[in-house]
């Protein structure tokens, strides 16, 4: 038996009126569409049913279902003006979506980009079910600002295209790098904050302002080098002349918002599905890697409907002028001074997966783990040992003795030159950590490692089988680890080596439509491959898309001259 939605879905104090004219077998939904485009621009509206289980659980449409409807002309209704009247099958609850059909082809084209939106009851809110007698239906259409195509420069850096990908080349000290970053990419930083962080991750501008934004000021400490570069980003954004207004917050973008971007993994209020692998030595002989190190990672879960994490994927080629700091490439998005994906000029590699944390109170004096990783890339070399990396991590420990607030599983790897532990996983949370090496856990494959989103040593005990602390890992994390690690084990038993082709196969094996980008590195050769999900209205299948190979130096070409 279906039950009514909770009271939080009753919507009041809204300006427009929605009427249901219940007819035989159907109903009519009336509403309005807002957007920056010409009112005469063709638009399309579609409704997707909401399921209410017998237990009273509300099941909203999934992202794949929304994308499928947006790409099917038969699933949406064409609107020639700003008002719509949509005939639907009779049903208790629906979620409403709309897009500006700029080319009038009947499908949503995110690559254009065509403005998109849904009905919600709060700024940056998730889509909200509507029912009979709901009032105030208005759908606002918005689109991100495309990444610039032409080369641009500012003091401290350049934005160029290399092999079709945007590359932000940053040089100099923290102020110079930050200023160039902010000046060259101000609109795109705003996009990432509004459309990924506020809208997709927080799902509420109010909850961000009243919750996480305050948490950033009460529970974290910010190293001076990090703060200096972030402040310079804000300075550069202001100098760009771009609008920094955040309409959902009714104010301009500020330093706290930039911190929120760099610390987004510290919220961990989402399910993430990243997977990583590494192989070296005997595991990679007779391949293109020829006994060296090869790593692979699927970056999963940052999948906003507007596809900002695809359109705004960015390679950052950073050349710090601070003494002793190394050049590195960060594979992230605009606004990231820190990183969770990167490799440096010596072939040192660091990439993070979401993990599981022990139960317990929040702690103070935390440092973003993304900054710890950035510092590892800037300081660790090809001969970095596990003890040296652990020492760096420990230098950022919080008041409770841990290093990663929400739980992290991070792969560190170096070029393989015969050393005992050229790659290892750091498993930790805000209370502690532990290193995991090849062969430590089943299936005990030598010279190979795999990880998904649950630790295999930290927080694990024979007295709690199947648990990490008190948590049962998700089916997704369990299946991805089992599928990937067992494939590695089978290849080892059948004498199949792991090269780039096999690493692509591994990443495809553990993908399930939520991978916004995928990366393979060959640290011994200072090479990396990138694949990014499509800009079509479809799930995110990055490892199945075309791969592009870069040598490390490719992205550090001489910046173009400034105008």
PELINFEN-V998970 format. One record per helix or strand of 2 or more residues. SS is the DSSP state (H for helix, E for strand). FROM is the first residue (numbers start at 1). LEN is the number of residues. If there is no record, write none. Layout:
ss;from;len
SS;FROM;LEN
SS;FROM;LEN
//
This chain:
ss;from;len
H;7;3
E;26;10
E;43;7
E;51;2
E;58;2
H;63;8
H;73;3
E;77;3
E;83;7
E;94;7
E;116;3
E;138;5
E;152;3
E;157;6
E;165;8
H;174;29
H;205;14
H;224;17
E;245;2
E;251;2
H;255;8
H;264;3
E;275;5
H;281;4
E;294;7
H;308;4
E;313;8
E;328;6
E;341;4
E;349;6
H;369;11
H;386;9
E;408;6
E;423;6
E;433;4
E;448;4
H;462;3
H;475;19
H;500;10
E;514;9
H;523;3
E;527;6
E;540;2
H;542;3
E;548;4
H;552;5
//
